[in-house]
């Protein structure tokens, strides 16, 4: 499938890691690694969306298409809305939001999430999940959990441990009931235009999870088990060093 587009939101400012997109990762900017992952998918368009001239300059240096966006956006999703409007994309176009700090994203899951949305016209958004690997992750607020219905549509996303095992019926060594949300999304442009007009809802504020705005407004998100696991993301300088080690080990 190549009839979809990829947008990589990238911003210079970050409280935990300023200038993160331009951080050196084995001789290339971090952002370039993400861009190269996107280009492996044969998507018909890959765009870097940024509000910073330094990021735009670096992206042009490695041959990427750049769309300059407002500095006022609260989220990467809002930035993608502006890209779609500026570039005149039709409402039925599928756009994948690829995080700019995920340099080890397998191409398989980028294509998978686009196919997932295409196959589920009742959904306005598609995303992926994977089984948790340790019980500690169930209560870790940095690991977002998702519960879906029998048809794969999300019921709820939470930083809390869901489903809550009230009567302790789930065996201690069974993690199959718990799904970790993988933060890659596919949207249709028509929905993105709607999303931009939706006010932030209370439950979204409480959980600090913007996808809850979609559910709160009665719309559907389809969730599929990821065909491959994403690699280590980069939130901090320490994460960057870990990813460097992984890349060097992989390329030996």
N, C-alpha and C positions, 0 to 999 in steps of 0.2 A: 504493500500500500504506500503510495507516495503523494496522494492528493490531500495533503495536510501541510500545515505550516508550523514552525517552531519559533517561539519568541523566548529569548534569554534575558530576563530583567537583570540589570547590574547597576548597583549604586556604589559610590565611592565611600560614603560615610557609613561607619559601623561602630557601635559602642565597644564591641569586643575585639574588633579587628579592622581598624581603619585601613583604607586602600586595599582591601582584601582581593578584589578582582584582578589587581595588577601584581599581586605577590608572586615572586618567582617560584615556579614549581618545575624543577628539573630543566631549567633553561628557557621556560616559556611562562608567560603570565597564566595564572590560574584560569582566567576566563578563556584563554585559548584552548585549554584542554577540554573545557565544557563545549566550546564551539565545535571542536573536532569530533567529539562524541555525537553531536547533533548532525553533523555532515555525513556521518556513516549511515544514517537512516534513509537516505534518498528522499527526504521531505522536499517538496517543491520550493520551499523558501525557509531560510534560517535568518533571523534578525536579532541583533543585540539591541535592547532597549535601555537607554541610559539618559541621565540628566547631566552627566559630567564630561567635559571636553577631554580630560585626560584618559578616561576609559574609551571614549570615541576614537581618539587618536591611536591608542594601542590596538583597538579592534581593527581599524583601517590598515594598520601595519601588517596584521596577519590575514588580511583579505576579507574580513567580515563585512556584511551589510549592517549599517547602524541606523537606528531611528532615534533622534533626540526627543526626549519627553520632558514633561514638567517636573520640577523638583518638589512639587507639593503632593505627590501621590503617597497615600498611606500604605499601599501594598504593591507587590509585583503584579497582581491581577489588575489593579487600576491602571498601571503602566501599560499593560497589554491592551486594554481597551483603547487607550490613546493611539497605540501603534495601529490597531485594526482600523480605526477611523481615519487616521492620517494616510494610510496606504490604500484606503478604499476597498477593503475586503468585503465580500458579499456575506449576508447573514448566515448562510449555510456552511461557510468555510469552517473547518475544524482547525483549532489552534492548540498546540501543546505548550504548556508553561513549563520550561525546563529551568530549574534553579541554577543560578550562576556560580554556586559554590559546591557543585556536585560533579567533580571531574572524573569520577569513576562510574558514571551512569552507563549501564549496558545499553547498547542500541536496541536490543530486543524489547526492553520495557517502554522505550519511547514510542516505538511503533505499536506495541501492544495497547497502550492507553488510547492512542488515536483510533485503532481498530475497535476497541471496546465501545467508545462513544458512537462510532459509525453503526455498530451492530445493535445499539440500544437507543432507538429514537425517542423513547419515553423519558430518557435522561437528558438533563441540560449540561451535565458534567460527568466525566469519568475519571476514576483514579484507581490506585492499586493498593494491595495489602500483602502482608507476609506473616507467617506464624511467628509468634514470639519464640525466643530461644532459651530464656531463663525466667524463672518466677520473679526475680527482682524487677524485671521490666514491667510487670503488671502494675506495680505501685509507683514506678518512676514517672514523674510528671513530664519529663522530657521525651518520653516515648508515648506518642499519641496512639490511642487504641480506637478501633472501629468495630461496630456491630452491624451486621447486614441482615436483610430478610432472606427468605428462601430463594428469591429471584436475583439476589445479589445487589439489591438497592440498599443504600446506607440507611440505618435507623438512627444512629448517633455516633459522633466522634467525641472522644474525651481524653483528658490527661489522667483521669482516674482509672482504676482497674475495672473495666467492663468486659463481659457481664460480671456483676457482683455475685459471688458464689455464697449466698446467704446460708444455706444449709450444709455447706461443705460437701456437695455431691460430686465435685470434680476431683478426681484423684490428684494427689500432689505432683505426680510425674507426668500429668497430661496437660499439655499446653495447647491442644488443638482447638479449644474454644476461644482462644485469645488471638486476635489479629492486630498486628502493628500496621498503622497507616504509613504508606510510602508517599511522600509529598510530591508526586508528579500528577499533573492534571491535564485533561483535554476538555476544551470548551468549543461551543459553536459561537461564532461572532455575534449572532443575533441575541444570544443569551448574555454575552459579555456587556452588550449595550444596556440591557435591563439591569444587570448586576451593578453597574456603575451608578444607577439611580436608587438602589436599595439602601436605606439607612442602616447603620450598624445596629444589630439587635443585642438585647441584654445578655443572652446566653453566649453569644460570640465574645462579648466583653469578659464575661466570667472565665471562660475557658481559654481566651486568647487564640481562638481558632476561627479563621474567617470563613471556612467552608460551612460552618454552622448557620451562617446567614442564608445560605441556599436552602437548607432544610427548614429553617424557621419560616421561610416564605412559601413552604409547601411544594418545593420543587425536588426533583429526584437526582441523586448522584449514584451512578453505578460503580460498584467496586469489584475488581477481579483479582484473583491471586496472581502475583507477579511471576512471570516466567523465569526471571533471574533476579538475584538480590543486588540492590545498588551497593556500591562500595562506600567507603568512609567519606562523609561530607566534611567540609571545612568551615567551622564556626570560629575557631581560635587559631593563633599561631602554632599552638601545640598540635592541633589537628593537621595543620599543613605539614609539619614534620613527619607525622604518621603516614600521611598520603605519599610524601616523598619516598619514605622507606618502602612502601608497598609498590610504587612504580619502579623503583630501582631493582627490587627483588623480582618483579615481573619481567623486566627487560634483560635480566642476566642471561 
